[in-house]
Amino acid sequence: MQPLPLRTTRTRAVLAGAAALALASSLAACGSGGTTAGDAKAALGPGGGASTTPSAAQSSTPPPKPKKVLQPTGPAADLAKVRDTAAGPIMVTRLTGAKSGVTGQVWVWLPPQYNDPKYKDYGFPVLTLYAGGQSAGYNTWTDNQLPIQEIDNQLAAAGRTHPFIMIMPVQNLESNEAKALECSDIPGQPKMGTWMAEDIPDFVRANFRTVKGRDGWAVAGASTGAFCSAKLALQHPDVFKAAVPIDGYWNPDSPLWKGHEQERVANSPDALAAAGKADVRILATAGGANAYETRLVKAWIAKVAAPATVEYYEQPGGKHLTSDFKKMIPAILEWLGKNVTGPQNDD
């Protein structure tokens, strides 16, 4: 297996008749805009007695519980099966984002629990996965090189993580690295950042039962996908609770940023980590056999400012290879199980 290229570049009170009228008169005389004589009279029952009609404050009905589950809003996407796994099928659709105008492929895997009658009222957490390389027309998390779906199913059955809805989009529209969009809205280019941070979550909520709020949403990716996962979580902490950048780089270096330095820095995980504006949880990994990579990742971790939190995982003897990324999947899923909300219902 060839190594993937390593990119360098958070009253109750009841008033007796005379007292109520006296209070009302005094308030009216002061021009306070408070209780009037008519109001006080209305508070008296027949014959001048106190009214026995309960007020809203006296009601014993508890307020409704906050909803934890978001039901699909529609419209339903046209999903086609592309591959069977031991943990269920992987499906694909072509999504045109209403906000970005970008059209690209999105793969979907639903955990077996999703269609289990016992879970019919549950919303599920969502994990979006980004691939290494250019990822134009493919996503390596959809094939057997990185069998994260099967591993998630096994670990969830053992109670070691959650069953996640997994969303696996493309990251670029062309295979030419000179046209890398870096999961961003580069001026004059397709709005890939908006597609990923807004249109894809909208697509998920339209089609699937999910956990309400950001606590059930995470992103992860390897190499170039690590850049994307770190950047998107730090830019959009209102959408994502956690991120796992696997053996990543942190400085945008696409040639398309030429002439747009301010925008480039605004999309840099280096700058975003140091800004101290994102309350997100991060697990950053590096392969222990790659000294350059471990230095790069550790230097970035040192920049991560509160309220963000970051943990470091170094794979013993690991290299920048898909085969080594595969070995880290169990540890990554277990970490996500501890840092992201699991399936929820409204009971």
LINPEMO-V858024 format. One record per residue. N is the residue number from 1. SS is DSSP state (helix for helix, strand for strand, loop for the rest). BURIAL is I if it has 9 or more other C-alpha atoms within 8 Angstrom, else O. Layout:
n=[N;N]
ss=[SS;SS]
burial=[BURIAL;BURIAL]
//
This chain:
n=[1;2;3;4;5;6;7;8;9;10;11;12;13;14;15;16;17;18;19;20;21;22;23;24;25;26;27;28;29;30;31;32;33;34;35;36;37;38;39;40;41;42;43;44;45;46;47;48;49;50;51;52;53;54;55;56;57;58;59;60;61;62;63;64;65;66;67;68;69;70;71;72;73;74;75;76;77;78;79;80;81;82;83;84;85;86;87;88;89;90;91;92;93;94;95;96;97;98;99;100;101;102;103;104;105;106;107;108;109;110;111;112;113;114;115;116;117;118;119;120;121;122;123;124;125;126;127;128;129;130;131;132;133;134;135;136;137;138;139;140;141;142;143;144;145;146;147;148;149;150;151;152;153;154;155;156;157;158;159;160;161;162;163;164;165;166;167;168;169;170;171;172;173;174;175;176;177;178;179;180;181;182;183;184;185;186;187;188;189;190;191;192;193;194;195;196;197;198;199;200;201;202;203;204;205;206;207;208;209;210;211;212;213;214;215;216;217;218;219;220;221;222;223;224;225;226;227;228;229;230;231;232;233;234;235;236;237;238;239;240;241;242;243;244;245;246;247;248;249;250;251;252;253;254;255;256;257;258;259;260;261;262;263;264;265;266;267;268;269;270;271;272;273;274;275;276;277;278;279;280;281;282;283;284;285;286;287;288;289;290;291;292;293;294;295;296;297;298;299;300;301;302;303;304;305;306;307;308;309;310;311;312;313;314;315;316;317;318;319;320;321;322;323;324;325;326;327;328;329;330;331;332;333;334;335;336;337;338;339;340;341;342;343;344;345;346;347]
ss=[loop;loop;loop;loop;loop;loop;loop;loop;loop;loop;loop;loop;loop;loop;loop;loop;helix;helix;helix;helix;helix;helix;helix;helix;helix;helix;helix;helix;helix;helix;loop;loop;loop;loop;loop;loop;helix;helix;helix;helix;helix;helix;loop;strand;loop;helix;helix;helix;loop;strand;loop;loop;loop;loop;loop;helix;helix;helix;loop;loop;loop;loop;loop;loop;loop;loop;loop;loop;strand;strand;loop;loop;loop;loop;loop;loop;loop;loop;loop;strand;strand;strand;strand;strand;strand;loop;loop;strand;strand;strand;strand;strand;strand;strand;strand;strand;loop;loop;loop;loop;loop;loop;strand;strand;strand;strand;strand;strand;strand;loop;loop;helix;helix;helix;helix;loop;helix;helix;helix;loop;loop;loop;strand;strand;loop;strand;strand;strand;strand;strand;loop;loop;loop;loop;loop;loop;loop;loop;loop;helix;helix;helix;loop;helix;helix;helix;loop;helix;helix;helix;helix;helix;helix;helix;helix;helix;helix;loop;loop;loop;loop;loop;loop;loop;strand;strand;strand;strand;strand;loop;loop;loop;loop;loop;loop;loop;helix;helix;helix;loop;loop;loop;loop;loop;loop;loop;loop;loop;loop;loop;loop;helix;helix;helix;helix;helix;helix;helix;helix;helix;helix;helix;helix;helix;helix;helix;helix;loop;loop;strand;strand;loop;loop;helix;helix;helix;strand;strand;strand;strand;strand;strand;loop;helix;helix;helix;helix;helix;helix;helix;helix;helix;helix;helix;helix;loop;loop;loop;loop;loop;loop;strand;strand;strand;strand;strand;loop;loop;loop;loop;loop;loop;loop;loop;helix;helix;helix;loop;loop;loop;helix;helix;helix;helix;helix;helix;loop;loop;helix;helix;helix;helix;helix;helix;helix;loop;loop;loop;loop;loop;strand;strand;strand;strand;strand;strand;strand;loop;loop;loop;helix;helix;helix;helix;helix;helix;helix;helix;helix;helix;helix;loop;loop;loop;loop;loop;loop;loop;strand;strand;strand;strand;strand;strand;strand;loop;loop;loop;loop;loop;loop;helix;helix;helix;helix;helix;helix;helix;helix;helix;helix;helix;helix;helix;helix;helix;helix;helix;helix;loop;loop;loop;loop;strand;loop;loop;loop]
burial=[O;O;O;I;O;I;O;O;O;O;O;O;O;O;O;O;I;O;O;I;I;O;O;I;I;O;I;I;O;O;O;O;O;O;I;I;I;O;I;I;I;O;I;I;I;O;O;O;I;I;O;O;O;O;O;O;O;O;O;O;O;O;O;O;O;O;O;I;I;I;I;I;O;O;O;O;O;O;O;O;I;O;O;I;I;O;I;I;I;I;I;I;I;O;I;O;I;O;O;I;I;I;O;I;I;I;I;I;I;I;I;I;O;I;O;O;O;O;I;O;O;I;I;I;I;I;I;I;I;I;I;I;I;I;I;I;I;O;I;I;I;I;O;O;I;I;I;I;I;I;I;I;I;O;I;I;O;O;O;I;I;I;I;I;I;I;I;I;I;I;I;I;O;I;I;O;O;O;I;I;I;I;I;I;I;I;O;O;O;I;I;I;I;I;I;I;I;I;I;I;I;O;O;I;I;I;I;O;I;I;I;I;O;I;I;I;I;I;I;I;I;I;I;I;I;I;I;I;I;I;I;I;I;I;I;I;I;O;I;I;I;I;I;I;I;I;I;I;I;I;I;I;O;I;O;I;I;O;O;O;O;O;I;I;I;O;I;I;I;I;I;I;I;I;O;I;I;I;I;I;I;I;I;I;I;I;I;I;O;I;O;O;I;I;O;I;I;I;O;I;I;O;I;I;I;I;I;I;I;I;O;I;O;I;I;O;O;I;I;I;I;I;I;I;I;I;O;I;I;I;O;I;I;I;I;I;I;O;O;I;I;I;I;I;I;I;O]
//
